[in-house]
Amino acid sequence: MPELVVPTVGLHGAWLDAHDEWGPGLHEDGFGLRPSDEVRSPDGFAAWVRRVNEQADPGTLLAEGQVRCTHRWIVEDDRVLGGIALRHELNDVLLRGAGHVGYGIRPSARRRGLATWALGRMLGEARAIGLDRVLIVCAADNVASARTIERHGGVLEDVRDTELGPTRRYWVSL
């Protein structure tokens, strides 16, 4: 049975297995990974995990342009299957292109309903922090992600060109 867990250094090897499966240079939605993050070494991985966990902490001062964000990993049997992130608010950049929620499932774990399951859990967290609706986006040609969003009541606002390419924009009322 999968579970959503707070990112932890204890899953370094399992996370690297998932990361390697995506392949070099490919974006992994839901993890908060930046190109500058060095995640192979234990120290680099620990610094990255600390940064993503601090993003949810109201006591942490965030850099300009950043918003509070809760990250969770989708884990089953000590295997990292994916990640999901809930941004607590939208700034102009997020409103235009990324939305409140981002998620990704490693290729070998897709088509099992994990994204739908994890999104349902994170929508519960969105309610708990006081959001009454969330914006969720996906690539215009990502039919699987569009179906995941629609299963949770996502209403298509539009399809528009963004920094990430043609993007479907859905609103989910909570």
C-alpha positions as CSV (number, residue, x, y, z in Angstrom):
1,M,0.0,0.0,0.0
2,P,1.5,3.4,-0.9
3,E,1.9,6.2,1.5
4,L,2.7,9.9,1.3
5,V,5.8,10.7,3.3
6,V,7.7,13.8,4.2
7,P,11.0,13.8,2.2
8,T,13.7,12.2,4.3
9,V,17.4,11.5,3.9
10,G,16.7,7.9,4.9
11,L,15.4,7.3,1.4
12,H,18.4,8.6,-0.4
13,G,19.2,5.3,-2.3
14,A,15.5,4.7,-3.1
15,W,15.1,8.3,-4.3
16,L,18.2,8.0,-6.5
17,D,16.8,4.9,-8.1
18,A,13.6,6.8,-9.1
19,H,15.7,9.8,-10.2
20,D,17.8,7.6,-12.4
21,E,14.8,6.0,-14.0
22,W,13.5,9.4,-15.2
23,G,16.8,9.8,-17.1
24,P,19.3,12.6,-17.2
25,G,18.1,16.1,-17.8
26,L,14.4,15.3,-17.6
27,H,12.1,17.3,-15.3
28,E,10.6,15.4,-12.4
29,D,7.4,17.2,-11.3
30,G,6.5,17.2,-7.6
31,F,10.0,17.0,-6.1
32,G,11.1,20.7,-6.0
33,L,14.4,19.7,-7.7
34,R,16.4,22.5,-9.2
35,P,19.1,22.1,-11.8
36,S,21.6,23.4,-9.2
37,D,20.7,20.8,-6.6
38,E,23.5,18.2,-6.1
39,V,21.6,15.1,-4.9
40,R,24.1,12.3,-5.4
41,S,26.3,12.9,-2.3
42,P,24.8,12.4,1.1
43,D,25.6,16.0,2.1
44,G,24.0,17.4,-1.1
45,F,21.0,15.2,-0.8
46,A,20.5,16.3,2.9
47,A,20.8,20.0,1.9
48,W,18.1,19.5,-0.8
49,V,15.8,17.6,1.6
50,R,16.2,20.3,4.2
51,R,15.4,23.0,1.7
52,V,12.2,21.4,0.4
53,N,11.0,20.6,3.9
54,E,11.7,24.2,5.1
55,Q,9.5,25.5,2.3
56,A,6.4,24.4,4.3
57,D,7.6,25.8,7.6
58,P,5.9,29.1,8.4
59,G,9.0,30.0,10.5
60,T,11.3,29.8,7.5
61,L,12.1,33.1,5.6
62,L,11.6,32.4,1.9
63,A,13.5,34.0,-0.9
64,E,11.6,36.6,-2.9
65,G,9.3,35.0,-5.4
66,Q,9.0,31.8,-3.5
67,V,5.8,30.6,-1.8
68,R,5.2,28.1,1.0
69,C,5.1,24.5,-0.4
70,T,4.4,21.1,1.1
71,H,6.3,18.3,-0.6
72,R,5.5,14.6,-0.2
73,W,7.0,11.5,-1.7
74,I,4.9,8.6,-2.8
75,V,6.5,5.5,-1.2
76,E,5.7,1.8,-1.2
77,D,7.8,-0.9,0.3
78,D,10.8,1.5,0.7
79,R,10.6,2.4,-3.0
80,V,10.1,6.0,-4.1
81,L,7.4,5.9,-6.8
82,G,6.8,9.7,-7.2
83,G,6.5,13.1,-5.7
84,I,3.8,15.7,-5.2
85,A,4.0,19.3,-4.2
86,L,1.3,21.6,-2.9
87,R,2.0,25.4,-3.2
88,H,0.1,27.2,-0.5
89,E,-0.6,30.3,-2.6
90,L,-0.1,31.5,-6.2
91,N,2.2,34.3,-7.3
92,D,2.1,35.6,-10.9
93,V,4.5,33.0,-12.2
94,L,2.6,30.1,-10.6
95,L,-0.8,31.6,-11.8
96,R,0.5,31.7,-15.4
97,G,2.1,28.4,-15.6
98,A,2.6,25.9,-12.7
99,G,-0.5,26.1,-10.4
100,H,-0.9,25.0,-6.9
101,V,0.0,21.3,-7.4
102,G,2.7,19.5,-9.3
103,Y,3.2,15.7,-9.3
104,G,5.2,13.1,-11.1
105,I,5.3,9.3,-11.1
106,R,8.4,7.4,-12.1
107,P,7.9,5.6,-15.4
108,S,7.8,2.0,-14.0
109,A,5.1,2.9,-11.5
110,R,2.7,4.7,-14.0
111,R,-0.8,3.4,-14.9
112,R,-1.5,2.2,-11.3
113,G,-3.6,5.2,-10.2
114,L,-0.9,6.5,-7.9
115,A,-1.2,10.1,-9.2
116,T,-5.0,10.1,-8.7
117,W,-4.5,8.6,-5.2
118,A,-1.8,11.1,-4.2
119,L,-3.7,14.1,-5.7
120,G,-6.7,13.2,-3.6
121,R,-4.6,13.2,-0.4
122,M,-3.0,16.5,-1.3
123,L,-6.3,18.1,-2.0
124,G,-7.2,17.2,1.6
125,E,-4.1,19.0,2.7
126,A,-5.1,22.0,0.6
127,R,-8.4,22.1,2.4
128,A,-6.6,21.9,5.8
129,I,-4.5,24.9,5.1
130,G,-7.6,26.9,4.1
131,L,-7.6,26.8,0.3
132,D,-11.1,26.8,-1.3
133,R,-9.9,26.0,-4.8
134,V,-6.7,25.0,-6.4
135,L,-5.2,25.5,-9.9
136,I,-3.7,22.4,-11.4
137,V,-2.0,22.4,-14.8
138,C,-0.6,19.8,-17.2
139,A,0.9,19.7,-20.6
140,A,-1.8,20.0,-23.2
141,D,-0.9,16.6,-24.7
142,N,-0.7,14.8,-21.3
143,V,-3.9,12.9,-21.4
144,A,-3.2,10.8,-18.3
145,S,-2.6,13.8,-16.2
146,A,-5.7,15.6,-17.6
147,R,-7.8,12.5,-16.6
148,T,-6.2,12.5,-13.1
149,I,-7.2,16.1,-12.6
150,E,-10.7,15.6,-14.0
151,R,-11.3,12.6,-11.7
152,H,-11.0,15.1,-8.8
153,G,-13.5,17.5,-10.3
154,G,-11.1,19.7,-12.3
155,V,-12.8,22.1,-14.5
156,L,-10.9,23.2,-17.6
157,E,-10.4,26.9,-17.7
158,D,-8.4,27.0,-20.9
159,V,-5.4,25.8,-22.8
160,R,-2.7,28.4,-23.2
161,D,0.9,28.8,-24.2
162,T,3.2,29.2,-21.2
163,E,6.9,29.1,-20.5
164,L,6.4,25.3,-20.3
165,G,4.6,25.1,-23.7
166,P,0.9,24.5,-24.4
167,T,-0.7,24.0,-21.0
168,R,-4.2,22.8,-19.8
169,R,-5.3,24.8,-16.8
170,Y,-7.9,23.3,-14.4
171,W,-9.5,24.6,-11.3
172,V,-10.6,22.2,-8.5
173,S,-13.1,23.5,-6.0
174,L,-12.6,22.2,-2.5
